[in-house]
């Protein structure tokens, strides 16, 4: 029984991953590895969420944030409305201008 109690935290940690914010439930998910880091991009309509996976050391956050912004048009095919961008180098959300489909 004691061993089962020790497994509970491990089970929660393995279940953790990039989970979208509630507004992105049902969104298209894209996992990306770029610059030695893993990111997950969720797109739902003209909204986007980018999540960095893994630890970042002091001094790396500015470059990570730039990479996350760079990923948005690559993954979504849409232009980021930069004035709508919120968040940090761990998670950010924003609105998109997507080309109209014929």
ZIKA-V732249 format. One record per backbone hydrogen bond with DSSP energy under -1.0 kcal/mol. NH is the residue of the N-H (numbers start at 1). CO is the residue of the C=O. Records with the same first field share a line. If there is no record, write none. Layout:
# ZIKA-V732249
NH=CO / CO
This chain:
# ZIKA-V732249
5=1
6=2
7=3
11=7
12=8
13=9
14=10
15=11
24=21
25=22
27=24
28=43
30=41
32=39
34=37
37=34
39=32
40=51
41=30
42=49
43=28
44=47
47=44
48=94
49=42
50=92
51=40
52=90
53=38
60=57
64=60
65=61
66=62
67=63
68=64
69=65
70=66
71=67
72=68
74=70
75=71
76=72
77=73
79=97
81=95
82=80
84=81
85=82
86=93
88=91
92=50
93=86
94=48
96=46
97=79
